[in-house]
Amino acid sequence: MSKVSYYTAEGLKKLRDELRQLKDIERPKASQAIAEARDKGDLSENAEYDAAKEAQGLLEMKISKLEETLSGARLIDESQLDNSKVLVLSKVKIKNQTNGMEVTYTLVADGEADLASGKISVNSPIGKGLLGKSVGEVAEVQVPNGIMKFDIIEISR
């Protein structure tokens, strides 16, 4: 059984587009590369053929993994989300108790995480520590060098 993951409409579209690209463009290219290598003669000593077959195997594995991810993907209805607690798609403003630094993160599914744009996975240590918390609460997050404490300042969408 596949693992259920929650995605925004944008994240789900990105996954579907990537799968379409792999199936419609990359798969025919891999088949063509194998056919060209096969035409070059003796397959027992044809490194180009072996490399093309291996590349096709890796491509098929990637396609299979994406299909599995999509089979467990669920679209999040943002209008039904509660802003009183930190949930998937919550935009959370937190303050580090140690250094006083304030940061805003949006909690997203693993496949949509992008730290540069402020999107962290709900399965990351900070994401797990923030889930279920309300404004005013303190989130204690286990990190490699100990426990970090964050004040929940604001929750929005």
Secondary structure, DSSP 8 states (H G I E B T S, - for coil): ----EEE-HHHHHHHHHHHHHIIIIIHHHHHHHHHHHHTTS-GGG-HHHHHHHHHHHHHHHHHHHHHHHHHTEEE--GGG--TTS--TT-EEEEEETTT--EEEEEEE-GGG-BGGGTEEETTSHHHHHHTT--TT-EEEEEETTEEEEEEEEEEE-
